[in-house]
């Protein structure tokens, strides 16, 4: 990542991983990869979980990141396996000697490290200053990151990226802008921590990430949600695509994949847009095609309003219409809808 590479979407595994889960986890990871996930982070709270994660890393091609808090020895154990990245938190990983032990092994094994700073786990002195109004939350986040970077640079370790996350949208934006001015060459992972359930979380992340990405800030993102990993990845892709429209020509914001256009549905609807979209959502996002698909509810917002779509579907009465670029190509029954839609999709 970085340079002229596109922004990488990542998510985090939602449950504790066990040895019995490995085959199912590997299959799930393959599906996430097809949706557009480029990095997958796992919590590693103890040595046992580090070893299970290490085994999983040998089974999949997606880069896996180990998220380490409190015990630096867990990070050391993770690096005995092909873990692609280690995330540590400067507020709770321990003293300088422990950080240096992690850096030494990371340098030896060629493992990059993410310096992850969260508002809720700032170093005590910075937390107190922020709470007392001595400094702003963004300034506290940046200073915490700079402290850790100074240790990394003292050791001569340069293979790192930084994340600074807070619960408020403005604090996230301001911290990352401030840091970018001070350290323009450092790679940044951006996102809003503890953003909440699907609707609230997407709104907060979209507000923060769109603002940052449109200004060229952010090399990898996570849309943190109290929801599924799949929805985190899909939301991340959509935010990047939206930012790409504003930042035209910025290769880092190159978007890929299917663009889904669908109406919200109303009393006029003659086609079950909600049910059809739900059935097809993940399959469409997993396609490696730069196309627009329209799922429309009636003849009012059907072919005419979605005439830019490469493929569309809508309904009127007991009939379903399949259209391309505004022109109806097939009129079928509702029972035939999925099969015919799939066939036309394959032909694109």
C-alpha distance (Angstrom), angle and dihedral (degrees) to the residues before:
residue distance angle dihedral
X1 . . .
X2 3.77 . .
X3 3.79 130.0 .
X4 3.79 110.2 54.0
X5 3.82 93.7 -19.9
X6 3.84 118.1 121.5
X7 3.78 117.9 -104.6
X8 3.82 111.0 -86.6
X9 3.82 120.2 -130.1
X10 3.77 116.5 -145.1
X11 3.78 138.9 175.8
X12 3.80 137.2 -172.3
X13 3.81 128.8 -116.4
X14 3.79 107.9 -107.0
X15 3.81 102.2 -148.7
X16 3.77 140.7 44.0
X17 3.80 109.9 -85.4
X18 3.81 120.2 -129.6
X19 3.79 133.7 -176.1
X20 3.80 89.9 -108.8
X21 3.82 90.3 58.7
X22 3.80 99.1 55.4
X23 3.81 100.6 99.9
X24 3.81 92.7 45.1
X25 3.81 90.3 44.8
X26 3.81 91.8 52.0
X27 3.81 90.1 51.8
X28 3.82 91.4 47.6
X29 3.80 90.6 50.0
X30 3.78 90.5 53.6
X31 3.82 89.1 54.7
X32 3.81 92.0 48.2
X33 3.78 89.8 50.0
X34 3.81 90.1 53.3
X35 3.83 89.3 52.5
X36 3.80 90.4 56.7
X37 3.80 104.7 -91.7
X38 3.80 110.2 148.9
X39 3.81 102.2 178.6
X40 3.80 129.9 26.8
X41 3.80 121.2 -160.4
X42 3.79 124.9 -155.2
X43 3.78 129.6 -167.2
X44 3.79 110.6 -122.3
X45 3.83 104.7 -168.5
X46 3.82 96.3 165.8
X47 3.80 143.8 11.6
X48 3.81 93.0 -93.6
X49 3.81 92.3 56.5
X50 3.81 89.7 46.5
X51 3.79 90.3 56.3
X52 3.82 93.1 47.8
X53 3.80 90.0 48.9
X54 3.78 89.2 48.9
X55 3.78 90.8 55.8
X56 3.79 90.9 49.0
X57 3.81 91.1 51.4
X58 3.80 87.9 61.2
X59 3.82 91.3 55.4
X60 3.82 101.9 52.1
X61 3.79 139.6 52.7
X62 3.82 96.9 -144.1
X63 3.83 113.6 100.0
X64 3.82 109.4 -106.7
X65 3.80 123.6 -153.5
X66 3.81 123.4 -155.3
X67 3.81 114.5 -142.0
X68 3.81 109.6 -148.1
X69 3.80 129.2 -169.4
X70 3.82 131.4 172.8
X71 3.83 101.0 -10.9
X72 3.79 117.8 68.3
X73 3.82 90.3 -170.4
X74 3.81 89.0 72.0
X75 3.81 89.0 59.1
X76 3.79 89.9 50.4
X77 3.81 91.6 51.8
X78 3.82 92.6 47.9
X79 3.78 89.8 57.2
X80 3.80 90.3 61.5
X81 3.82 84.3 75.4
X82 3.83 132.8 53.9
X83 3.81 92.7 -87.8
X84 3.80 107.2 157.4
X85 3.80 99.2 -149.1
X86 3.81 141.6 6.3
X87 3.80 122.5 -143.8
X88 3.79 117.6 -157.4
X89 3.79 131.2 176.3
X90 3.82 116.3 -135.5
X91 3.80 90.9 -150.8
X92 3.79 96.3 63.8
X93 3.82 112.4 13.5
X94 3.80 93.8 93.5
X95 3.81 137.4 -116.1
X96 3.76 130.1 -18.3
X97 3.80 92.7 -93.1
X98 3.81 90.9 59.3
X99 3.79 92.8 48.3
X100 3.80 89.7 50.3
X101 3.80 90.9 51.6
X102 3.80 89.1 55.7
X103 3.81 91.8 46.3
X104 3.79 92.3 50.1
X105 3.78 93.4 55.4
X106 3.82 92.8 40.4
X107 3.81 90.3 54.0
X108 3.79 91.4 47.7
X109 3.81 93.1 49.6
X110 3.81 97.7 37.1
X111 3.82 94.2 -118.4
X112 3.83 118.1 152.8
X113 3.79 119.6 -138.0
X114 3.77 130.4 -141.7
X115 3.78 114.5 -146.0
X116 3.78 100.7 -145.8
X117 3.81 116.2 -164.9
X118 3.81 118.9 -176.1
X119 3.78 127.6 -174.7
X120 3.81 90.1 -128.2
X121 3.80 95.3 55.7
X122 3.78 104.3 39.3
X123 3.82 118.7 145.7
X124 3.79 108.5 -83.3
X125 3.82 97.7 -109.2
X126 3.79 93.3 49.5
X127 3.78 91.9 45.0
X128 3.80 91.0 53.2
X129 3.80 92.3 47.8
X130 3.79 91.2 50.8
X131 3.80 92.5 46.8
X132 3.82 91.7 48.4
X133 3.80 93.5 47.3
X134 3.80 94.3 -112.3
X135 3.78 90.3 126.0
X136 3.78 134.2 4.8
X137 3.79 122.4 -101.2
X138 3.84 91.4 -112.0
X139 3.81 90.4 52.3
X140 3.81 90.8 49.3
X141 3.81 91.0 50.9
X142 3.79 92.3 49.3
X143 3.79 93.6 46.8
X144 3.81 91.1 50.5
X145 3.80 90.2 52.8
X146 3.81 92.1 46.2
X147 3.80 91.3 53.1
X148 3.76 91.7 55.1
X149 3.78 92.3 44.6
X150 3.80 90.1 54.4
X151 3.81 89.5 58.3
X152 3.79 91.0 47.4
X153 3.79 91.9 50.2
X154 3.79 92.9 44.9
X155 3.78 87.0 57.0
X156 3.82 90.8 45.0
X157 3.81 93.5 -116.3
X158 3.81 111.3 145.0
X159 3.80 103.8 161.1
X160 3.79 98.0 99.2
X161 3.79 143.7 108.3
X162 3.80 130.3 -158.8
X163 3.79 136.5 -132.4
X164 3.81 126.2 -172.9
X165 3.78 114.9 -174.1
X166 3.79 134.3 -179.3
X167 3.78 134.2 167.7
X168 3.80 95.5 -115.2
X169 3.79 120.2 76.8
X170 3.82 94.2 -139.1
X171 3.82 92.8 51.3
X172 3.80 90.9 52.4
X173 3.78 93.0 49.5
X174 3.80 94.9 44.9
X175 3.81 95.0 45.5
X176 3.79 93.3 51.9
X177 3.79 93.7 44.5
X178 3.80 90.4 49.1
X179 3.78 92.6 48.8
X180 3.81 93.2 46.6
X181 3.81 89.8 56.3
X182 3.81 91.3 51.1
X183 3.80 97.9 40.4
X184 3.82 109.6 21.1
X185 3.81 94.9 168.1
X186 3.82 97.8 53.6
X187 3.81 116.6 102.1
X188 3.81 115.0 -120.3
X189 3.79 132.8 -149.0
X190 3.82 108.5 -160.0
X191 3.78 135.3 -165.5
X192 3.80 143.9 118.9
X193 3.79 114.0 -97.5
X194 3.82 122.0 -133.7
X195 3.80 90.0 2.4
X196 3.81 94.5 165.9
X197 3.83 136.5 -128.9
X198 3.79 124.8 -12.2
X199 3.79 102.5 -76.8
X200 3.80 98.8 36.4
X201 3.79 92.6 40.0
X202 3.79 95.0 50.9
X203 3.81 91.4 48.1
X204 3.82 93.5 51.3
X205 3.78 94.2 44.5
X206 3.78 93.4 44.9
X207 3.81 91.6 52.1
X208 3.81 93.0 50.1
X209 3.78 101.3 35.6
X210 3.79 96.8 42.9
X211 3.80 89.8 52.9
X212 3.80 93.2 49.3
X213 3.80 98.4 40.5
X214 3.80 92.6 47.9
X215 3.82 87.0 58.5
X216 3.80 92.5 48.6
X217 3.82 94.7 -104.0
X218 3.80 115.7 136.0
X219 3.79 133.8 50.6
X220 3.80 97.2 -168.0
X221 3.80 132.1 14.2
X222 3.77 141.5 -163.1
X223 3.78 123.6 -164.3
X224 3.80 99.6 -148.9
X225 3.81 110.3 -149.0
X226 3.79 139.1 165.2
X227 3.77 84.4 -127.0
X228 3.79 140.8 72.8
X229 3.79 126.8 -39.9
X230 3.78 88.4 -124.1
X231 3.80 92.0 59.0
X232 3.80 90.6 47.9
X233 3.80 89.9 55.4
X234 3.81 94.6 44.2
X235 3.82 91.8 48.3
X236 3.80 90.1 49.1
X237 3.78 92.1 51.9
X238 3.79 92.2 49.2
X239 3.81 93.1 49.5
X240 3.80 91.0 50.9
X241 3.80 91.2 47.9
X242 3.80 91.3 50.7
X243 3.81 92.3 48.5
X244 3.80 89.9 48.3
X245 3.81 89.9 60.5
X246 3.80 90.4 57.4
X247 3.81 95.7 40.3
X248 3.80 96.2 48.4
X249 3.78 112.5 -177.7
X250 3.80 94.6 23.6
X251 3.79 101.0 124.8
X252 3.80 91.8 -161.8
X253 3.78 88.6 69.3
X254 3.78 96.3 51.1
X255 3.81 108.7 147.4
X256 3.79 126.5 -151.7
X257 3.75 138.8 -174.9
X258 3.77 139.0 34.3
X259 3.80 122.5 -16.9
X260 3.80 109.5 -149.6
X261 3.81 119.0 -152.8
X262 3.80 115.5 -172.9
X263 3.80 134.9 160.8
X264 3.82 121.4 -122.8
X265 3.83 92.4 -124.3
X266 3.79 128.3 -121.1
X267 3.80 140.6 -175.1
X268 3.81 90.8 -66.3
X269 3.79 94.6 61.0
X270 3.76 117.8 128.9
X271 3.80 95.4 173.3
X272 3.82 129.3 56.1
X273 3.79 98.4 -118.7
X274 3.81 93.2 169.1
X275 3.79 95.1 54.0
X276 3.80 94.5 42.3
X277 3.82 92.9 47.3
X278 3.79 91.3 48.5
X279 3.81 91.6 52.0
X280 3.78 94.7 47.1
X281 3.81 104.5 32.2
X282 3.79 101.0 97.0
X283 3.80 93.9 36.6
X284 3.80 90.3 54.5
X285 3.80 94.4 47.3
X286 3.80 89.8 49.8
X287 3.82 92.1 59.2
X288 3.78 116.7 103.8
X289 3.80 93.2 -142.4
X290 3.81 129.5 114.1
X291 3.80 96.8 -136.9
X292 3.80 140.0 124.8
X293 3.81 118.6 -124.5
X294 3.82 120.5 -166.9
X295 3.82 123.3 -156.1
X296 3.79 106.5 -173.6
X297 3.80 132.6 178.5
X298 3.81 106.5 -142.9
X299 3.78 147.8 -3.9
X300 3.84 91.3 -83.4
X301 3.79 94.8 63.7
X302 3.78 96.9 20.8
X303 3.80 125.7 97.6
X304 3.81 96.7 -15.1
X305 3.82 98.9 54.1
X306 3.81 92.1 38.6
X307 3.79 97.3 43.1
X308 3.82 91.1 127.4
X309 3.82 90.4 63.9
X310 3.78 119.7 109.1
X311 3.79 88.6 -146.6
X312 3.78 131.2 8.5
X313 3.77 142.8 173.2
X314 3.80 132.1 -159.7
X315 3.78 139.7 149.1
X316 3.79 142.4 -127.4
X317 3.79 121.8 -174.3
X318 3.79 108.4 -40.4
X319 3.80 92.9 -22.7
X320 3.79 131.4 91.5
X321 3.80 120.6 -150.2
X322 3.79 124.9 -149.8
X323 3.80 113.2 -161.4
X324 3.80 140.8 177.8
X325 3.80 122.4 -156.9
X326 3.79 90.4 -14.2
X327 3.78 96.2 -50.2
X328 3.80 119.5 113.6
X329 3.81 108.6 -128.3
X330 3.81 100.6 172.4
X331 3.79 138.4 21.1
X332 3.80 112.2 -159.4
X333 3.81 142.9 155.9
X334 3.81 123.2 -88.6
X335 3.80 89.5 -110.5
X336 3.80 89.9 60.1
X337 3.80 95.7 45.8
X338 3.82 101.6 97.4
X339 3.80 95.9 42.8
X340 3.81 94.9 47.1
X341 3.81 92.3 43.6
X342 3.81 90.1 51.8
X343 3.79 92.0 50.6
X344 3.80 93.1 49.9
X345 3.80 90.2 46.7
X346 3.80 90.6 55.1
X347 3.81 89.7 51.7
X348 3.82 94.1 57.4
